[in-house]
Amino acid sequence: MGAETVGAKTRNRWKLSLDTWAVLVAFLLALLVRTGVFKHIPW
């Protein structure tokens, strides 16, 4: 029971909603465009 509980807690720690992942990806892409890694992202 102890190992099962710890495994479940650590697994859920990294589980984020789809909206959160979308915002994080958008911020990352905006940062890459801002720094000049990407000149243009073809949407």
MILO-939458 format. One record per residue (C-alpha): residue in one letter; chain; x, y, z. Coordinates in steps of 0.02 Angstrom, whole numbers. Example, Ala and Ser with C-alpha at 12.3 -4.5 7.8 and 13.67 -1.06 7.14 Angstrom:
MILO-939458
<rec residuo="A" cadena="A" px="615" py="-225" pz="390"/>
<rec residuo="S" cadena="A" px="684" py="-53" pz="357"/>
END
This chain:
MILO-939458
<rec residuo="M" cadena="A" px="0" py="0" pz="0"/>
<rec residuo="G" cadena="A" px="141" py="122" pz="38"/>
<rec residuo="A" cadena="A" px="232" py="101" pz="-128"/>
<rec residuo="E" cadena="A" px="68" py="110" pz="-223"/>
<rec residuo="T" cadena="A" px="20" py="274" pz="-141"/>
<rec residuo="V" cadena="A" px="191" py="352" pz="-172"/>
<rec residuo="G" cadena="A" px="188" py="297" pz="-354"/>
<rec residuo="A" cadena="A" px="17" py="372" pz="-381"/>
<rec residuo="K" cadena="A" px="66" py="537" pz="-301"/>
<rec residuo="T" cadena="A" px="224" py="558" pz="-405"/>
<rec residuo="R" cadena="A" px="133" py="511" pz="-565"/>
<rec residuo="N" cadena="A" px="-5" py="641" pz="-538"/>
<rec residuo="R" cadena="A" px="120" py="778" pz="-497"/>
<rec residuo="W" cadena="A" px="167" py="800" pz="-681"/>
<rec residuo="K" cadena="A" px="-10" py="781" pz="-746"/>
<rec residuo="L" cadena="A" px="-68" py="950" pz="-810"/>
<rec residuo="S" cadena="A" px="-225" py="993" pz="-904"/>
<rec residuo="L" cadena="A" px="-223" py="1012" pz="-1092"/>
<rec residuo="D" cadena="A" px="-251" py="1199" pz="-1075"/>
<rec residuo="T" cadena="A" px="-98" py="1216" pz="-964"/>
<rec residuo="W" cadena="A" px="11" py="1121" pz="-1089"/>
<rec residuo="A" cadena="A" px="-55" py="1229" pz="-1232"/>
<rec residuo="V" cadena="A" px="-11" py="1389" pz="-1138"/>
<rec residuo="L" cadena="A" px="163" py="1324" pz="-1095"/>
<rec residuo="V" cadena="A" px="196" py="1277" pz="-1277"/>
<rec residuo="A" cadena="A" px="134" py="1447" pz="-1335"/>
<rec residuo="F" cadena="A" px="250" py="1537" pz="-1212"/>
<rec residuo="L" cadena="A" px="396" py="1429" pz="-1267"/>
<rec residuo="L" cadena="A" px="363" py="1465" pz="-1451"/>
<rec residuo="A" cadena="A" px="344" py="1651" pz="-1415"/>
<rec residuo="L" cadena="A" px="510" py="1649" pz="-1322"/>
<rec residuo="L" cadena="A" px="596" py="1561" pz="-1467"/>
<rec residuo="V" cadena="A" px="526" py="1687" pz="-1591"/>
<rec residuo="R" cadena="A" px="576" py="1832" pz="-1477"/>
<rec residuo="T" cadena="A" px="755" py="1770" pz="-1460"/>
<rec residuo="G" cadena="A" px="770" py="1745" pz="-1648"/>
<rec residuo="V" cadena="A" px="780" py="1555" pz="-1653"/>
<rec residuo="F" cadena="A" px="628" py="1555" pz="-1767"/>
<rec residuo="K" cadena="A" px="600" py="1699" pz="-1887"/>
<rec residuo="H" cadena="A" px="422" py="1651" pz="-1927"/>
<rec residuo="I" cadena="A" px="303" py="1513" pz="-1874"/>
<rec residuo="P" cadena="A" px="189" py="1463" pz="-2017"/>
<rec residuo="W" cadena="A" px="19" py="1440" pz="-1936"/>
END
